Amino acid sequence: MTSSDLHHAPLPVNGSSPAFESELPADLPRLINSVILPGFVGATVPQWLETALGNGLAGVVYFSHNIDPDAPEQVSALSAAIRAANPSAVIGVDEEGGNVTRLQARDGSTIPGAAALGALNELATTEAAGRAIGRLCREAGINLTIAPVADVNTNPLNPVIGVRAFGADTALVSVHTAAAVTGIQTLGVAACAKHFPGHGDTVADSHMDTARVELSMAQMSALHLPPFQAAVDAGVAAMMSAHIIIPELGEAPATLNPAASALLRDMGYDGVLITDALDMAAVRATVGPGEGGVLALLAGNDLLCVGNPLNAYTTGRDDESCYTEVYDALFAAAISGRLPVEVLRRAAARVQALAQWSAGEVTTSLAVKEADDDVDWVSVAARACRFDSPSAKPSLAGAGSVTLVDARTGHNMAAGPTENFLATALNGYGVTTLEAAELSGAEVEVALMQAQADPAGSSTVLVLIDSLASADQLEILELAFATAPQAVCINAGLAPESPTGFAAIHAHGFSRVTAQAVVRVLESA
C-alpha cells in the first residue's frame, strides 16, 4: 500500500472488530486529515501534500525553507496553490516579529519583537505592530500567525522565551497580548496566543527536553494565566498548548493533559487549541509524534502541528513520513475505538470555523492603513533601546571603521540560526567581524589591539551578546573592555533591571530592525 493510498482509504489494523469497523463513518480519512497541520519541504506544493489537501488536510505550517526571499510573489502563489487543492486550508506561520520570523528569515524582521514593544510600553504601537504582522501574512495568503507570545518571562534563565515575551510583569504582558491579538486579527488573520498555560518560568527548552514549571496552580493563576485570559477576552481565534509539566496538573505535558485544556475551556475559550510541534523532544522522545497526536486530541486539542521536517532531530525522515506517522496513529486509534469520532468531529468543526472566519472581509479603515504606512519601525525600535553608560555616550560619529566582536554562543531554537544583522547594518563603516566562538581569547585580544593601533584611526569596538547570564559571553566582554575601554556592549538578550556598570545598548532582541535601531542610536549619541 502506498502512502497516497493512506490518504484515501487506510486499511484496518489488527485488534478492531468487523462490527465496529462497519460503524465508522465513510469520511473518516478526511476527518482525520482535517485535524493535522504538517510542514513540508520546498517552495512549491509536493505531490503528497496536494493529495492530502484534496482529501481534507487541515492545512500547513510554513517554515523559512518554504520561502524564496528573491521571488516576492512566490509565497502568495504557494498559498494560492494550497487553496486550489483545499479552499478551506489553514496556512500558518510563526511570525512574531523580532527574533522569530519565517517570511523575513533571511534578512531579519522589519517589525520589532515583543520585548522591545513591552519595553516601550505603548499599546497603540503594539497594536500597530500586530497589524503589520497581520498585513505581512495576509499579503502572503496566510490566515494564521502563531503569535503573540503570551508567556510571562519570570525566569531570566529561560532558554526559549526570553525576548520573545513582552516582559516579566503579568499586567504588562496581559495588556500587550490583547493589543497584539487585536492588531493581528484586524487584518483577518487569526492570532494564536502561546504557550498555554505559560512557558515563562522554565529552565529547559521543550524543543530539546521536557520542561517543568515548579509552581503551584495558585501561582500559575496569579502570574501566568492572566495574559491568556486577556487574549480570550480580546477574541483570540487560536491558542497553542505548551509541552510543559505542571506537577499539580499531573505528570503529562500540558499538550497531552486533559486537565490543562479543561483549564483553558473554563476560562471561556471555545476556539481552536493547537498543539506545539509534535516533533519537539517533550513529545518526540517520550510517546512519539503519532501517539502524541492521539493523546493530544483526547486531551482536548483541536489541531496537530506536526513540526518542521528539516529540524536536525528529523534527520533521515522526509516530510511525507512525518505527516503519515501522525495520520496512521490517528486512524489506528479511531478504528480501534480509542479515539472517538465525536472528538474528531468537534475538533474539525473548530478548525473549519477558524478557516471560515479568516475568509471574511477585512474592514480596516483607510485612515488606519495610512497611519500604519507612516510608521518608522526603526525609530520605534530605537526608542525602545536602553543605553547604559557610566560616562559620555560612545558614538559612531566620525568612526573610520568598526570592529564587531560576536560573542554569542548559539541560537534560540524557535528563531533558528540567522545572519549577523548588526554586521549588515554597519556595512557603511567598513566593519570587521570577529567570531569569538571560532577564536581563542588571545586571538580576540590581539585583533582588538591591532584595531586600536590602526594608523588610519582607532576602530570603534562593539561586542554583541545575547545573554548577560552566559559566563562565556561575559568573559569575552570583559576581555574586550580590558583591551578597548571605549567598547560598547550590544545586548540582544534580556535587559537587566538595573543599569550595567559599562557602556551597553540593550536592544531587546536581534533582528534587522533592532540592528538598524542600534546603529541609529550610536549615530545619534
C-alpha positions, 0 to 999 in steps of 0.5 A: 500500500502506498502512502497516497493510498493512506490518504484515501482509504487506510486499511484496518489494523489488527485488534478492531472488530468487523462490527465496529469497523462497519460503524465508522463513518465513510469520511473518516480519512478526511476527518482525520486529515482535517485535524493535522497541520504538517510542514513540508519541504520546498517552495512549491506544493509536493505531490503528497501534500496536494493529495492530502489537501484534496482529501481534507488536510487541515492545512500547513505550517510554513517554515523559512525553507518554504520561502524564496526571499528573491521571488516576492510573489512566490509565497502568495502563489504557494498559498494560492496553490494550497487553496486550489487543492483545499479552499478551506486550508489553514496556512500558518506561520510563526511570525512574531516579529523580532527574533522569530520570523519565517517570511523575513528569515533571511534578512531579519524582521522589519517589525520589532519583537515583543520585548522591545514593544513591552519595553516601550510600553505603548499599546497603540504601537503594539497594536500597530505592530500586530497589524503589520504582522497581520498585513505581512501574512495576509499579503502572503495568503496566510490566515494564521500567525502563531503569535503573540507570545503570551508567556510571562518571562519570570525566569531570566534563565529561560532558554526559549522565551526570553525576548520573545515575551513582552516582559516579566510583569503579568499586567504588562504582558496581559495588556500587550497580548490583547493589543497584539491579538487585536492588531493581528486579527484586524487584518483577518488573520487569526492570532494564536496566543502561546504557550498555554498555560505559560512557558515563562518560568522554565529552565529547559527548552521543550524543543530539546527536553521536557520542561517543568514549571515548579509552581503551584496552580495558585501561582500559575493563576496569579502570574501566568494565566492572566495574559491568556485570559486577556487574549480570550477576552480580546477574541483570540481565534487560536491558542497553542498548548505548551509541552510543559509539566505542571506537577499539580496538573499531573505528570503529562505535558500540558499538550497531552493533559486533559486537565490543562485544556479543561483549564483553558475551556473554563476560562471561556475559550471555545476556539481552536487549541493547537498543539506545539510541534509534535516533533519537539523532544517533550513529545518526540522522545517520550510517546512519539509524534503519532501517539502524541497526536492521539493523546493530544486530541483526547486531551482536548486539542483541536489541531496537530502541528506536526513540526518542521521536517528539516529540524536536525532531530528529523534527520533521515525522515522526509516530510511525507513520513512525518505527516503519515506517522501522525495520520496512521496513529490517528486512524489506528486509534479511531478504528480501534475505538480509542479515539472517538469520532465525536472528538474528531468531529468537534475538533474539525468543526473548530478548525473549519470555523477558524478557516471560515472566519479568516475568509471574511472581509477585512474592514480596516479603515483607510485612515488606519492603513495610512497611519500604519504606512507612516510608521518608522519601525526603526525609530520605534525600535530605537526608542525602545533601546536602553543605553547604559553608560557610566560616562559620555555616550560612545558614538559612531560619529566620525568612526573610520571603521568598526570592529564587531566582536560576536560573542554569542554562543548559539541560537534560540531554537524557535528563531533558528540560526540567522545572519549577523544583522548588526554586521549588515547594518554597519556595512557603511563603516567598513566593519570587521567581524570577529567570531569569538566562538571560532577564536581563542581569547588571545586571538580576540585580544590581539585583533582588538589591539591591532584595531586600536593601533590602526594608523588610519584611526582607532576602530570603534569596538562593539561586542554583541551578546545575547545573554548577560547570564552566559559566563562565556559571553561575559568573559569575552566582554570583559576581555574586550573592555580590558583591551578597548575601554571605549567598547560598547556592549550590544545586548540582544538578550534580556535587559537587566533591571538595573543599569550595567556598570559599562557602556551597553545598548540593550536592544531587546532582541536581534533582528534587522530592525533592532540592528538598524535601531542600534546603529541609529542610536550610536549615530545619534549619541 
